């Protein structure tokens, strides 16, 4: 049953707070003499505007009673006094307080009507030039266009942020365009779901066999599958899904689809007698990667670097094994190599030798990784600064499309002689394409990573395809060093990745198994281990040293429930802690949290140094919660989050295996449960186990764990990159 909405009318007296990105506004509102604090998402709003609001009164724990708006209507002021106040507030760019007085003195209560419909008459007023008149007219057009879009969207319960994106992308005649093709809303720059666009299309009588609908539905299917790791789909699979989604005949679909392929709205590629269908961005990415990588030819003459390697051995008092020496030599001789291998096989030791020799030879090298935590770890292991790939390429948001752009590309390449990328398994197609475009033709590329780990959450299985495509030199380190052989974490990881069951019987090392077939009992054990047993036995901090990792967000031992339980156990409310509710749950002072998207604009300060950027996967601690913001410490970088930014963080007492990639933790607790066969596979188990540095505790049922080891198909993706590389190799 829907809750009853309250209706109020009045005037905006004061804008207390305004977020221009999403329209969230806090205002003082005069409703018949009663001053009310109003909150909600509003299109362009100014003081003195008359509003009709529908919503409900809520009790904010800090700010008291507020009126939370669900829908509203805007009414321009209709008296000379209120119009003057409205214009004086700066609602229309180019009109200030003095000019507002002159306009209203000239046109009275017809002022807004004249500004909208006869803006040229403004030049009758002394001081308004043709240029000034044009500026005012353009901004007025923008305001009215936004309000028209907002009114249209209100009918379909579409939020403000989409209205602004629609205006920026389609312009002031957006509604006219949408009446013809509502599926323009599915464009990446606007981002409205196909289902919502389909709802609008049905309402305005767009035919179900409209080419606009068929193309948009096909794009939707390919886009959704890209989020599952597929850069393309087999044509017959796509056709079946499309006909089912669109509820049209195959004949109609194939006709429009064929025309769309001719128009390059989709691309086809044939491999192994099967046709695959791509969105343009993924086809272009795979094709560019294949062409660029295939253009790298093996070195005709190897660099003699035996003495340099010997010197590194003496300096570091170590002995490199033969594959390590080959990797170091190839890194100096070749334009590109891939260095892969499991834990304990010496990837970091090899990489450090490569960097050291590069420095000695005057080779300018940049280090990068796909995430902030992976870059930080790379910095700690090598002693040299590593950046995220986005930061290295100087990512920014486009003023026109709102999408990401990179300052470094073919026209402005990176100023270096070599680039080393770590944790390559986490890099997706589009990001790697951007990186390759930013490299000078002679720049060396050293790719490192573990191809047996989970692939990127984006489209493709990039590292594995590059390894299997054999277009560049691949060195796979496979010898586990003596010290690493003492670790059951490492030996069990290698057993898992080779398809053997891990040893779950030993209790004398760093890998422990606890049998808990009942999820409720498993949850209780996790809580006990984190809060009592591990801190008592090993001195581990529940917040700093112990990380719970789970395959899924769902279920009794999924991250959602684990975070709720662990928050209440480790950081309960005691009446003294600040607390705030958000769409991601309750946050308290002292909570362990994780950033869940890349935010390149948020500011931070560390020991007097200031910078920007908190990234997906960064883990921090809430220091304090005030009336307007939440202060979070991310490894010494302190940032202030407004309440509107809280949807970008989540509790991190427990995190998913995907979120843990690129990180290492002193102690990892891994509960697994049955019923999640899509997630329970070998690569996921292997990735989770290799996140632990000193202690791994596995909780669950042996049979579930054995099935995970047996299931080696969890990360298969539809992609043709390997075939493109092989085809280029035949040329």
Secondary structure by P-SEA (a helix, b strand, c coil): cccbbbbbbbbbcccccccccccbbbbbccccccccccccccccccccbbbbbbbbbbbbccccbbbbbccccccccccaaaaaaaaaacccccccaaaaaaaaaacccaaaaaaccccccccccccccaaaaaaaaaaaaaaaaaaaaaaaaaaacccaaaaaaaaaacccaaaaaaaacccccccccccccaaaaaaaaaaaccccccaaaaaaaaaaaaaaaaaaccccccaaaaaaaaaaaacccaaaaaaaaaaaaaaccbbbbbcccbbbbbcaaaaaaaaaaaaaaaaccccccccccaaaaaaaaaaacccccaaaaaaaaaaacccbbbbbbcccccaaaaaaaaaaaaaaaccbbbbbcccaaaaaaaaaaccbbbbccccccbbbbbccccbbbbcccccccccccbbbbcccccccaaaaaaaaaaccccbbbbbbccccccccccccccaaaaaaacccbbbbbccccccccccaaaaaaaaaaaccccccccccccbbbbbbccaaaaaaaaaaaacccccccccccccccbbbbbccccccccaaaaaaaaaaacccccccbbbbbccccccccbbbbbbccccccbbbbcccbbbbbccccbbbbbccccccbbbbbcccbbbbbcccccccccccccccccccccccccbbbbbbbccccccccaaaaaaaaaccccbbbbbccaaaaaaaaacccccccccaaaaaaaaaaac
